[in-house]
Amino acid sequence: MVGPLFDFAAAMSPQALTEYLHRHIPLTAALGAQVTRCAPEEVEICAPLAPNLNHRATAFGGSLAALSILSGWAVLHLALERERIRARLVVQRSETDFSSAVTGTLVAVSKLPHEAWARFLATLRKRRRARISVATEIRQDGAPAVTHVGTYVALA
């Protein structure tokens, strides 16, 4: 349960995390996903509109959902790395609300849920399995265009 999955210092680099995602989750490369910020408690992942277009020349809903799931997964992945916990992290539930069309670069931002994090860690350490929900937002013209809540399960 203890031990880094990859070098944590390098993981804090957006470029290193992007490379990790492209290697281990090939869809991320097809989306054109790039980690633009990976702060200790927040991850931002961008993708260009062109490879993610739908028939209306706006962002495809599946791409928006995938980017949201990925961003939530990444913020948890990095947080588990900081704790030196080796765990398989998977999405269990995904709820996406599409409020408005996205017509530019897709930018998904996920924040670590402080209120649930300590309980999640305690449960994972005790039962070797825990779940936690992460909220993600994609904005268009300064307002939320897509809101996503993903429930992720960690298996130690």
C-alpha positions as CSV (number, residue, x, y, z in Angstrom):
1,M,0.0,0.0,0.0
2,V,3.0,2.3,0.5
3,G,5.3,3.4,-2.3
4,P,5.1,5.8,-5.2
5,L,3.5,4.8,-8.4
6,F,5.9,7.2,-10.2
7,D,8.3,9.9,-9.1
8,F,6.1,12.4,-7.1
9,A,8.4,15.4,-7.7
10,A,8.2,14.8,-11.5
11,A,4.4,14.2,-11.2
12,M,4.0,17.8,-10.0
13,S,5.1,19.0,-13.5
14,P,2.2,19.4,-15.8
15,Q,4.3,18.0,-18.7
16,A,5.2,14.9,-16.7
17,L,1.6,14.3,-15.7
18,T,0.5,14.8,-19.3
19,E,3.0,12.2,-20.5
20,Y,1.9,9.8,-17.8
21,L,-1.8,10.2,-18.9
22,H,-1.0,9.8,-22.6
23,R,1.0,6.6,-21.8
24,H,-1.5,5.0,-19.4
25,I,-4.8,6.3,-20.7
26,P,-4.4,6.5,-24.6
27,L,-7.7,8.3,-25.1
28,T,-6.2,11.4,-23.5
29,A,-3.8,11.8,-26.4
30,A,-6.7,11.5,-28.9
31,L,-8.5,14.2,-27.0
32,G,-5.4,16.4,-27.2
33,A,-5.5,16.6,-23.4
34,Q,-2.7,18.6,-21.8
35,V,-2.3,19.2,-18.0
36,T,-1.9,23.0,-17.7
37,R,-1.9,23.1,-13.9
38,C,-1.4,20.5,-11.2
39,A,-1.3,22.3,-7.8
40,P,-1.4,20.2,-4.7
41,E,-5.2,20.4,-4.4
42,E,-6.3,21.4,-8.0
43,V,-5.8,20.1,-11.5
44,E,-6.6,21.8,-14.7
45,I,-6.6,19.9,-18.0
46,C,-7.2,21.5,-21.4
47,A,-8.0,20.1,-24.8
48,P,-8.3,21.9,-28.1
49,L,-11.8,22.1,-29.7
50,A,-10.8,20.8,-33.1
51,P,-10.4,17.0,-32.3
52,N,-13.5,17.2,-30.0
53,L,-16.0,18.8,-32.3
54,N,-19.6,17.5,-32.8
55,H,-21.9,18.0,-35.8
56,R,-22.9,21.5,-34.5
57,A,-19.3,22.8,-34.4
58,T,-19.3,22.8,-30.6
59,A,-17.5,20.5,-28.1
60,F,-18.8,16.9,-28.2
61,G,-20.5,15.9,-24.9
62,G,-18.5,12.7,-24.7
63,S,-15.3,14.6,-24.9
64,L,-16.5,17.0,-22.2
65,A,-17.5,14.1,-19.9
66,A,-14.2,12.3,-20.5
67,L,-12.1,15.4,-19.8
68,S,-14.1,15.9,-16.6
69,I,-13.7,12.4,-15.4
70,L,-10.0,12.6,-16.2
71,S,-9.5,15.8,-14.3
72,G,-11.2,14.4,-11.2
73,W,-9.2,11.2,-11.5
74,A,-5.9,13.2,-11.8
75,V,-6.4,15.4,-8.7
76,L,-7.1,12.2,-6.6
77,H,-4.2,10.4,-8.2
78,L,-1.8,13.1,-7.3
79,A,-3.2,13.4,-3.7
80,L,-2.8,9.6,-3.2
81,E,0.8,10.0,-4.5
82,R,1.5,12.7,-1.9
83,E,0.2,10.3,0.8
84,R,2.5,7.5,-0.7
85,I,-0.5,5.3,-1.0
86,R,-0.5,2.7,-3.8
87,A,-4.1,2.2,-4.9
88,R,-6.0,1.5,-8.1
89,L,-8.3,4.4,-8.7
90,V,-11.4,4.0,-10.9
91,V,-14.5,6.0,-11.6
92,Q,-17.6,4.4,-10.2
93,R,-20.2,7.0,-11.0
94,S,-20.3,10.0,-13.3
95,E,-22.9,12.7,-13.5
96,T,-22.6,15.5,-16.0
97,D,-24.8,18.6,-16.5
98,F,-24.4,20.4,-19.8
99,S,-25.6,24.0,-19.2
100,S,-24.3,25.6,-22.4
101,A,-22.3,24.8,-25.5
102,V,-18.5,25.0,-25.3
103,T,-17.2,26.7,-28.4
104,G,-13.5,27.1,-27.5
105,T,-10.7,25.3,-25.7
106,L,-12.0,22.7,-23.3
107,V,-10.7,23.5,-19.8
108,A,-11.6,21.2,-16.9
109,V,-10.8,22.1,-13.4
110,S,-11.1,19.7,-10.4
111,K,-10.5,20.5,-6.8
112,L,-9.7,18.0,-4.0
113,P,-12.7,17.8,-1.7
114,H,-11.2,18.8,1.6
115,E,-14.4,18.0,3.6
116,A,-14.3,14.4,2.6
117,W,-10.5,13.7,2.2
118,A,-9.6,12.8,5.8
119,R,-12.5,10.3,6.0
120,F,-11.6,8.9,2.6
121,L,-8.0,8.3,3.7
122,A,-8.9,6.8,7.0
123,T,-11.4,4.4,5.3
124,L,-8.8,3.4,2.7
125,R,-6.2,2.7,5.3
126,K,-8.6,0.7,7.4
127,R,-10.7,-1.2,4.8
128,R,-8.3,-1.0,1.8
129,R,-11.2,0.4,-0.2
130,A,-12.8,3.8,-0.1
131,R,-14.9,6.1,-2.3
132,I,-14.9,9.9,-2.7
133,S,-16.7,12.4,-5.0
134,V,-14.9,15.1,-6.9
135,A,-16.6,18.1,-8.6
136,T,-15.2,19.4,-11.9
137,E,-16.2,22.4,-13.9
138,I,-15.7,23.5,-17.5
139,R,-16.4,27.2,-18.1
140,Q,-17.4,29.1,-21.2
141,D,-17.3,32.9,-21.3
142,G,-16.7,33.1,-17.5
143,A,-19.7,30.9,-16.6
144,P,-20.0,27.2,-15.9
145,A,-20.9,25.4,-19.1
146,V,-20.4,21.8,-17.8
147,T,-20.5,20.6,-14.2
148,H,-19.5,17.1,-13.3
149,V,-19.5,15.0,-10.2
150,G,-17.5,11.8,-10.3
151,T,-17.4,9.2,-7.6
152,Y,-14.1,7.4,-7.6
153,V,-13.1,4.2,-5.8
154,A,-9.6,3.5,-4.5
155,L,-8.6,-0.1,-4.0
156,A,-5.4,-0.6,-2.1
